[in-house]
Structure formats: structure tokens, C-alpha cells
Amino acid sequence: MRTLKSDNNRAQLEDALKHLWVFEQGELDATIQSVAGALECPREQARRVLVQLQEVGLAQPEGQAYLLSESGRDYALQILRAHRLYETYLANETGAHGKDWHAEAERVEHELTPEDTNRLAQQLGHPRFDPHGDPIPTRSGQSPEPNGLPLDELEVGQTGRIVRLKDNPESVFERICQAGLAPNLKFEVAARHDRSVMLRIAGREILCDPDMSESLTVETLPPSSALADDAVRLSDIKPGHSAEILHISPACRGTERRRLLDLGFVKGGTIEVELAGIFKSPVAYRVRNTVVALREHQSENIFVRPLKVNPTP
């Protein structure tokens, strides 16, 4: 129900609706001041935006706060659905970097009609969660219940899986991306240092500072569901050695993931390290009787189990 379609400042009005929805979910009071902060505009402009939403029946004042009406809540979920589906499209179908998904989806969400959004959902196979692990509302406005607990609640030695990560503040999200963390990635808590948490993932120990830890929602796993104890990165395998492919890290998405799968980097396959370049990148690997060259950042995303080297007779 795009009742704001003809307004010149529709994008700003829709952003205000999203802000009211987010505050409602957090059981916070959305005020003129909070809307001004969210829209990065003067207080008086934020007041005019809220008055416009009130005039078309999408929001109403309650004391100093503003609440969504039922139609306003439906509208906000439409915008949220378009945003999260477009982020999923960028992650799964393009080579766009994770740090750019949110800003691009912020722009496109205001351009997609409900029909466009429904077609996009069908094209993507009606995903339930976006690349950050946030639930995607359905066409009827239903939304899967988010689950998980803060990373801080896991003890040393426990295994888990990342289910959600916040995409703001941007600086924290970028550190998370650089560390190769993503939803569906399995880990073991290796150590704790004050409020920081050390994760062990496929032969690497990754220190999550307090801000990173606060941005990660996880679920616990039984030890039997964790990544194999002897799992390492393909980049750790030396020339002349071979390994069994376990899987590609969920942090590797889009066109790069499809390329690796097309080349034969699939679960259960065997790979041999043929030759390393002078600077150890790229490295030549033999998979499916074909030699493939990979850069280090690509081989870091392939989890493998080293195979025993047959002794020389």
C-alpha cells in the first residue's frame, strides 16, 4: 500500500516509518528528536515529516512519542522487506562488497514497487533471512522470529554458529567483514580476554573486540556439529600436499562463490597444491584434473582437511 508514492520527499517519509518501526521493536519511544537524528535533518523538518505521516494515517502522536498505525506498520514492513531482499540480491547475485550492501539497499528500497519486490523474492527463492541474518518479512507481513544469544554468553570451549551480525556502526561491520565472519559460520570459543572473545575457526584464531562481540548473535552447537578439529584453510596446505574439501566459507558469496563451485571446489573433492608463486599468491591447485590459480584471499575461504602424505619408498 504505497500511499506516499506521489510525495516529493517520499524517501524521507519512508525512512521515518522505518525508524518508528525499529524503535517500536526495541520498545523505545520514537520522538521528533530521534527522527531528526535518524534522518540527519533539523528538528523542525523532522516535525513536518511526522505531521505528514499523521495526516495520511500512518502514524499518530502519543504524548511526546509517535506510534505507527496498523497501516503504517504494514508500510514499514514493505520497505524493510524491499531493503533486506535487495541486500540478499547484492550478496548472492553480484560481486558487491559487504560494506556496500546497506547503502545501496537504502537507495533502491524506495524505487522498488511491491510488484518488483515480489518478483525479486521469487527470483531469490523466497529467502527467510538477509545476509546479516535479519529476518525478511513475507509478502503478507509475517516475519520469522529471530533467535540466538549474544556471543558474550558462550564459555571457553563451547562451539557455536553465527546467526546474525549488525551492519552498524559501519566501522565495526567492516572489521567483522575483514575478519571473515558471516552468518552460518561455525566456531569454537578459544579464549576470553576481559570483554573480548577469541574464536577458533578452521586453523585460525580471530580476536573479536568488545564492539565486534556485541554485534554478533550466535547459537550454541553440540560438539558433534562443529567444524572438524583438523579443518584448516586451503592456504595452509603446502605445495606437494593434498586435502579433502570440506566446504566454502559462508563469508564467500555471490559471483566468487559460484565461480569456485563451478571450478570443482565442492564438498568431498580432493585438491592438490601444485605450485606457489614467488610471493605465495597466486597458487596453482589441481582439482578435477584441472589446474586452477587462486589468490590468497580466495584460498582462505576454502576449508579443507589435510590428507596424509604417502611416504616415499
CORTA-V291672 format. One record per backbone hydrogen bond with DSSP energy under -0.5 kcal/mol. NH is the residue of the N-H (numbers start at 0). CO is the residue of the C=O. E is the energy in kcal/mol with one decimal. If there is no record, write none. Layout:
NH|CO|E ; NH|CO|E
This chain:
2|0|-1.7 ; 4|1|-1.3 ; 6|3|-1.7 ; 9|6|-1.3 ; 12|8|-2.1 ; 13|9|-2.9 ; 14|10|-2.2 ; 15|11|-1.9 ; 16|12|-1.9 ; 17|13|-2.2 ; 18|14|-2.1 ; 19|15|-2.4 ; 20|16|-2.1 ; 21|17|-2.8 ; 22|18|-2.5 ; 23|19|-2.0 ; 24|20|-2.4 ; 25|21|-1.7 ; 26|23|-1.3 ; 27|22|-3.3 ; 29|27|-0.6 ; 30|28|-0.6 ; 34|30|-2.4 ; 35|31|-2.3 ; 36|32|-2.0 ; 37|33|-2.3 ; 38|34|-2.6 ; 39|35|-0.9 ; 40|35|-1.9 ; 45|41|-2.0 ; 46|42|-2.2 ; 47|43|-1.9 ; 48|44|-2.1 ; 49|45|-2.2 ; 50|46|-2.1 ; 51|47|-2.2 ; 52|48|-2.1 ; 53|49|-2.1 ; 54|50|-2.4 ; 55|51|-1.5 ; 56|53|-1.3 ; 57|52|-2.7 ; 58|52|-1.0 ; 59|66|-2.5 ; 61|64|-3.2 ; 64|61|-1.7 ; 65|29|-2.4 ; 66|59|-3.0 ; 68|57|-1.9 ; 72|68|-2.4 ; 73|69|-2.0 ; 74|70|-2.2 ; 75|71|-2.5 ; 76|72|-2.0 ; 77|73|-1.6 ; 78|74|-2.0 ; 79|75|-2.5 ; 80|76|-2.6 ; 81|77|-2.4 ; 82|78|-2.5 ; 83|79|-2.6 ; 84|80|-2.3 ; 85|81|-2.1 ; 86|82|-2.2 ; 87|83|-1.8 ; 88|84|-2.2 ; 89|85|-2.6 ; 90|86|-2.3 ; 91|87|-2.7 ; 92|88|-2.7 ; 93|89|-0.9 ; 95|89|-0.5 ; 99|96|-2.1 ; 100|96|-0.6 ; 100|97|-0.9 ; 101|97|-0.5 ; 103|99|-1.9 ; 104|100|-2.5 ; 105|101|-2.5 ; 106|102|-1.2 ; 107|103|-2.4 ; 108|104|-2.3 ; 109|106|-0.8 ; 110|107|-2.1 ; 111|107|-1.4 ; 116|112|-2.6 ; 117|113|-2.3 ; 118|114|-2.2 ; 119|115|-2.4 ; 120|116|-2.4 ; 121|117|-2.1 ; 122|118|-2.5 ; 123|119|-2.0 ; 124|121|-1.1 ; 125|120|-3.5 ; 129|133|-2.8 ; 132|129|-2.2 ; 135|127|-2.8 ; 136|134|-0.6 ; 137|141|-3.6 ; 140|137|-1.7 ; 148|217|-2.9 ; 150|212|-0.7 ; 150|215|-1.5 ; 152|149|-1.8 ; 153|150|-2.0 ; 156|188|-3.1 ; 157|154|-2.0 ; 158|220|-0.6 ; 159|186|-2.2 ; 160|218|-2.3 ; 161|184|-2.3 ; 162|216|-2.7 ; 163|216|-1.9 ; 164|131|-2.6 ; 165|214|-2.0 ; 172|168|-2.3 ; 173|169|-2.4 ; 174|170|-1.4 ; 175|171|-2.0 ; 176|172|-2.4 ; 177|173|-2.6 ; 178|174|-1.6 ; 179|176|-1.7 ; 180|175|-2.1 ; 182|130|-0.6 ; 183|161|-3.8 ; 184|181|-1.7 ; 186|159|-2.3 ; 187|199|-1.5 ; 188|157|-2.8 ; 189|187|-0.8 ; 189|197|-2.6 ; 190|197|-1.3 ; 192|195|-2.3 ; 195|192|-2.8 ; 196|207|-2.2 ; 197|190|-3.0 ; 198|196|-0.6 ; 198|205|-3.0 ; 199|187|-3.1 ; 200|198|-0.6 ; 200|203|-2.9 ; 203|200|-1.3 ; 205|198|-3.2 ; 205|203|-0.5 ; 206|204|-0.5 ; 207|196|-3.2 ; 207|205|-0.6 ; 208|206|-0.7 ; 212|208|-2.8 ; 213|209|-2.1 ; 214|210|-1.0 ; 214|211|-0.6 ; 215|212|-1.2 ; 216|163|-3.1 ; 217|148|-3.0 ; 218|160|-2.1 ; 220|158|-2.3 ; 224|221|-2.3 ; 225|221|-0.5 ; 225|222|-1.2 ; 230|227|-2.0 ; 231|303|-2.6 ; 233|298|-1.0 ; 233|301|-2.4 ; 234|298|-0.8 ; 235|232|-2.1 ; 236|233|-1.6 ; 239|272|-2.8 ; 240|237|-2.0 ; 242|270|-2.3 ; 243|304|-3.0 ; 244|268|-3.3 ; 245|302|-2.7 ; 246|302|-1.4 ; 248|300|-3.4 ; 251|248|-2.0 ; 252|250|-0.7 ; 254|93|-0.8 ; 255|252|-0.8 ; 256|252|-0.9 ; 257|253|-2.1 ; 258|254|-2.2 ; 259|255|-2.0 ; 260|256|-2.3 ; 261|257|-2.7 ; 262|258|-1.8 ; 263|259|-0.5 ; 263|260|-1.2 ; 264|259|-2.3 ; 265|263|-2.1 ; 267|244|-3.0 ; 268|265|-2.1 ; 270|242|-2.6 ; 271|285|-2.0 ; 272|240|-2.7 ; 273|271|-0.7 ; 273|283|-2.5 ; 274|283|-1.3 ; 276|281|-1.8 ; 279|276|-2.1 ; 281|293|-0.6 ; 282|293|-2.3 ; 283|274|-3.6 ; 284|291|-3.3 ; 285|271|-2.9 ; 286|284|-0.6 ; 286|289|-2.8 ; 287|269|-0.5 ; 289|286|-1.4 ; 291|284|-3.5 ; 291|289|-0.5 ; 293|282|-2.3 ; 297|294|-0.8 ; 298|294|-2.2 ; 299|295|-2.0 ; 300|297|-1.2 ; 301|298|-1.2 ; 302|246|-2.6 ; 302|300|-0.6 ; 303|231|-2.9 ; 304|243|-2.6 ; 305|229|-0.7 ; 306|241|-2.3 ; 309|307|-0.5
